[in-house]
Amino acid sequence: MSMTPEQVDAMFKRVFEDHHEGRIVLELMIQRFAKNACTVGGIDAILTTYKQAGAREVLDHVVNRINRANGVQADPNDQEE
């Protein structure tokens, strides 16, 4: 199935913003995966920060899709890959 970027954005909006349970799921994912950088612990802190950044990237992707569906383009260089 091939979808345009606009169709994918609209789908993310329907699932994570318009649907009640989707909003709950997104909030739970944000609570679990949106963490600040770890600043204490040397190399372990760096590795933890990289791991957290990877999880955060998924959340950012979902939120960016929802924002684009709502007409918000936070970064003009943020294009679908």
Sine and cosine of phi, psi and omega as CSV:
sin_phi,cos_phi,sin_psi,cos_psi,sin_omega,cos_omega
0.00,0.00,0.80,-0.59,0.00,-1.00
-0.95,-0.30,0.78,-0.63,0.00,-1.00
-0.82,-0.57,0.52,-0.86,0.08,-1.00
-0.97,0.24,0.34,-0.94,0.06,-1.00
-0.84,0.55,-0.59,0.81,0.01,-1.00
-0.91,0.41,-0.62,0.78,0.03,-1.00
-0.92,0.39,-0.63,0.77,0.03,-1.00
-0.91,0.41,-0.69,0.73,0.04,-1.00
-0.84,0.53,-0.72,0.69,-0.01,-1.00
-0.89,0.46,-0.60,0.80,0.03,-1.00
-0.91,0.42,-0.70,0.71,0.04,-1.00
-0.86,0.50,-0.66,0.75,0.02,-1.00
-0.88,0.47,-0.73,0.69,0.01,-1.00
-0.87,0.49,-0.70,0.71,-0.09,-1.00
-0.95,0.30,-0.74,0.67,-0.17,-0.99
-0.99,-0.16,-0.17,0.98,-0.01,-1.00
-0.86,-0.52,-0.71,0.71,-0.07,-1.00
-0.99,0.16,-0.51,0.86,-0.03,-1.00
-1.00,0.02,0.78,-0.63,-0.06,-1.00
-0.82,0.57,-0.76,0.65,-0.03,-1.00
-0.94,0.35,-0.51,0.86,0.07,-1.00
-0.89,0.46,-0.65,0.76,0.06,-1.00
-0.88,0.47,-0.65,0.76,0.02,-1.00
-0.90,0.43,-0.71,0.70,0.00,-1.00
-0.87,0.49,-0.72,0.70,0.00,-1.00
-0.88,0.48,-0.68,0.73,0.02,-1.00
-0.89,0.46,-0.67,0.74,0.04,-1.00
-0.90,0.44,-0.64,0.77,0.03,-1.00
-0.91,0.41,-0.64,0.77,0.04,-1.00
-0.89,0.45,-0.71,0.71,0.01,-1.00
-0.87,0.49,-0.61,0.79,-0.06,-1.00
-0.99,0.15,-0.64,0.77,-0.20,-0.98
-0.94,-0.33,-0.23,0.97,0.01,-1.00
-1.00,-0.01,1.00,-0.09,-0.04,-1.00
-0.83,-0.55,0.48,-0.88,0.06,-1.00
-0.96,0.28,0.30,-0.95,0.05,-1.00
-0.88,0.47,0.60,-0.80,0.06,-1.00
-1.00,0.06,0.81,-0.58,-0.11,-0.99
-0.92,-0.38,-0.07,1.00,-0.02,-1.00
-0.85,-0.53,0.74,-0.67,0.10,-1.00
0.81,-0.59,0.21,0.98,0.08,-1.00
0.90,0.44,-0.71,-0.70,-0.07,-1.00
-0.89,0.45,-0.55,0.84,0.05,-1.00
-0.89,0.46,-0.60,0.80,0.04,-1.00
-0.91,0.42,-0.65,0.76,0.01,-1.00
-0.89,0.45,-0.71,0.70,0.00,-1.00
-0.90,0.43,-0.64,0.77,0.04,-1.00
-0.89,0.45,-0.68,0.74,0.01,-1.00
-0.89,0.46,-0.67,0.74,0.04,-1.00
-0.88,0.47,-0.68,0.74,0.01,-1.00
-0.88,0.47,-0.71,0.70,0.00,-1.00
-0.91,0.42,-0.60,0.80,0.01,-1.00
-0.91,0.43,-0.60,0.80,0.05,-1.00
-0.89,0.46,-0.69,0.73,0.04,-1.00
-0.91,0.40,-0.63,0.77,-0.01,-1.00
-0.91,0.42,-0.55,0.84,-0.02,-1.00
-0.88,0.48,-0.59,0.81,0.04,-1.00
-0.91,0.42,-0.71,0.70,0.03,-1.00
-0.88,0.47,-0.69,0.73,0.01,-1.00
-0.87,0.49,-0.62,0.78,0.02,-1.00
-0.89,0.46,-0.72,0.69,0.01,-1.00
-0.88,0.48,-0.74,0.67,-0.04,-1.00
-0.91,0.41,-0.63,0.77,0.04,-1.00
-0.89,0.46,-0.63,0.78,0.04,-1.00
-0.89,0.46,-0.71,0.70,0.01,-1.00
-0.88,0.47,-0.71,0.70,-0.01,-1.00
-0.87,0.49,-0.69,0.73,0.01,-1.00
-0.89,0.45,-0.62,0.79,0.04,-1.00
-0.90,0.44,-0.46,0.89,0.04,-1.00
-1.00,-0.01,0.11,0.99,0.05,-1.00
1.00,0.04,0.18,0.98,0.00,-1.00
-0.99,-0.17,0.81,-0.59,0.07,-1.00
-0.86,-0.51,1.00,-0.06,-0.09,-1.00
-0.90,0.43,-0.64,0.77,-0.05,-1.00
-0.77,-0.63,0.90,-0.43,-0.02,-1.00
-0.88,0.48,-0.35,0.94,0.02,-1.00
-1.00,0.07,-0.09,1.00,-0.02,-1.00
-0.99,0.16,1.00,-0.07,-0.03,-1.00
-0.91,-0.40,0.43,-0.90,0.06,-1.00
-0.91,0.40,0.74,-0.67,0.01,-1.00
-1.00,-0.08,0.00,0.00,0.00,0.00
